[in-house]
């Protein structure tokens, strides 16, 4: 019985009737593109966050890219972000023609070190792109102050933080706009690709609606270029509407799994041992992934395969070290915390429908493996 980091089949078994009903709703509607399901989801997702607007797009990468473009970011501009993230964050910045600029992350929670951002600002800097990584929020207060002082836009990357909160405020509601991914593994995941951008700014909302639909303001008439074909699919939107009603229960389930790990692995922590996730002050973590750390990470992952437990690394290569971004000119050692983490972090199985039995097998196997290494 193989245990993986993520598995949608237990959820599908539990929610099958509801999910198939969502598909049937769309197929019987008579409209398959930008119909009532997308409109309904956009309204409901905006309401969940207490903002005025939500624009559904085809994936999380385009949510970041179109979000930046809607904020006026383009060639010649710089966008400050982190290298300890999924590559799509940076791919999206590059896709606008802007240049990504990296700051390091914090040692304890692996989030953007906001104390480094001001020094990274240049006359070309136009936006800050904090990544709410693994399920909790970057410290937004200093970023908001800096952005207001320097006239910068803030786009929050919330792909891993649906429903997370900081000091009572929902992730995605501090910046000018926020990008979300609904890739199936996410806290709120579709059964395929999907994404969205939320904002309180009607001008940004209008820009986004044009950008996702070829740059058109009305059918067959382009008012801006470049535009994109980046619409959220009706079927995925209706599935997301059904799943949005369960989002808080999904988060509660993830927290139960995280609490069980914390209890079951506590005796493996300490100097030279396993480092468990740290929750930053004021944050309410939603545990998109449960990332732990050990100096002998690779050996541990390999030994766990004997127990039919297959783990993941989020992420093994910092973006600034990838050959595809060599032109940015970041030398080895330029982001020391990020580079050190990449050799030690790994993710344990985490999803709301993870059974206690499977989780116990992971906990027991880690005890045996760490006794060996």
Protein Blocks (a to p, Z undefined) as FASTA:
>chain_A
ZZdfbdfklmmmmmmmmmmmmmmmmmmnopaghpfklmmmmmmmmmmnopabdcddfbfk
lmmmmmmmmnopaehiacdddfbdcfklmmmmmmnopacddddddfklopacfklmmmmp
cfklcbdcdddehhiacdfklmmmmmmmnopacdddfklmghiaeehiaghilmmbdcdd
fbfklmbdcebdddddddfbfklmmmmmmmmnoopabghiafbdcddddbdcfklmmmmm
mmmmmmmmmmmmmmmmmmmmmmmmmmmgcehiacdddddehiacehlbacdddfklmmmm
mmmmmnopacddddfbdfklpmklmmnopaehklmmlmmmmmmgccddddfklcfklmmm
mmmmmmmmmmmZZ
